[in-house]
Amino acid sequence: MNDNLVKPGFNFVKEDQVTLKPGQVMVIDFNPDKGGLFFK
């Protein structure tokens, strides 16, 4: 994710493998003050 239009490239990157069961929901949250992206 890039939250800076002036600086090229990605400021925040998170890579993880997630397996969801049918009906299960995953939320992706973003907070730059706490490190960036969070999977819940």
Rosetta silent file (secondary structure, phi, psi, omega in degrees, C-alpha in Angstrom):
SEQUENCE: MNDNLVKPGFNFVKEDQVTLKPGQVMVIDFNPDKGGLFFK
SCORE:     score description
SCORE:     0.000 S_00000001
   1 L     0.000  139.365  177.882    0.000    0.000    0.000 S_00000001
   2 L  -121.518  117.070  178.294    1.249    3.456   -0.810 S_00000001
   3 L  -105.840   17.591 -178.425   -0.218    6.379    1.131 S_00000001
   4 L  -130.181  111.950 -177.665    2.210    8.940   -0.314 S_00000001
   5 L   -71.609  -20.658 -177.567    1.573   10.309   -3.831 S_00000001
   6 L   -82.876  -38.953 -176.438    5.019   11.929   -4.012 S_00000001
   7 L   -92.105  120.198  179.034    7.116    8.862   -3.099 S_00000001
   8 L   -72.892  159.221  178.278    6.947    5.977   -5.621 S_00000001
   9 L    92.750 -170.790 -176.807    6.670    2.368   -4.506 S_00000001
  10 L  -106.253  129.927  177.332    4.975    0.846   -1.500 S_00000001
  11 L   -84.666  -30.054 -176.619    5.319    2.260    2.012 S_00000001
  12 L  -131.787  128.044  179.609    3.509   -0.627    3.703 S_00000001
  13 L  -135.958  135.471  173.190    3.658   -4.300    2.716 S_00000001
  14 L  -140.458  129.573  179.571    2.278   -7.360    4.475 S_00000001
  15 L  -125.857  128.255 -178.800    2.348  -10.855    3.078 S_00000001
  16 L  -156.706  149.630  176.145    0.641  -13.768    4.776 S_00000001
  17 L   -97.906  127.324 -176.707   -1.145  -16.952    3.773 S_00000001
  18 L  -126.504  133.279  175.251   -4.711  -17.120    5.069 S_00000001
  19 L  -113.672  119.146  179.166   -7.164  -20.005    4.831 S_00000001
  20 L  -106.342  139.303  174.403  -10.798  -19.088    5.305 S_00000001
  21 L   -83.675  157.779  177.522  -13.597  -21.572    5.908 S_00000001
  22 L   -54.377  131.669 -179.903  -16.929  -21.106    4.094 S_00000001
  23 L    86.728  -10.396  179.618  -18.802  -18.245    5.750 S_00000001
  24 L   -80.559  146.208 -176.920  -15.704  -16.954    7.540 S_00000001
  25 L  -119.770  140.811  174.869  -14.820  -13.270    7.131 S_00000001
  26 L  -119.190  136.400  178.408  -11.418  -11.586    7.162 S_00000001
  27 L  -111.311  134.339  175.053  -10.950   -7.872    7.838 S_00000001
  28 E  -108.399  122.050 -177.336   -7.929   -5.943    6.621 S_00000001
  29 E  -115.466  155.775 -179.812   -7.189   -2.879    8.725 S_00000001
  30 E  -134.006  126.206  175.340   -4.655   -0.103    8.212 S_00000001
  31 E  -144.667  102.774 -176.234   -3.014    2.037   10.882 S_00000001
  32 H   -63.950  -26.652  179.845    0.274    3.683    9.879 S_00000001
  33 H   -73.307  -18.229 -179.106    1.069    4.608   13.490 S_00000001
  34 H  -114.404   20.527  173.997    1.033    0.928   14.524 S_00000001
  35 L   109.300   -7.421  175.063    3.013   -0.530   11.630 S_00000001
  36 E   115.538 -115.282 -172.272    0.609   -0.511    8.708 S_00000001
  37 E   -92.905  142.118  178.148   -1.609   -3.395    7.648 S_00000001
  38 E  -134.536  135.300  176.138   -3.349   -5.860    9.968 S_00000001
  39 E  -103.037  129.228  178.921   -5.335   -8.993    9.129 S_00000001
  40 L  -124.832    0.000    0.000   -8.132   -9.905   11.545 S_00000001
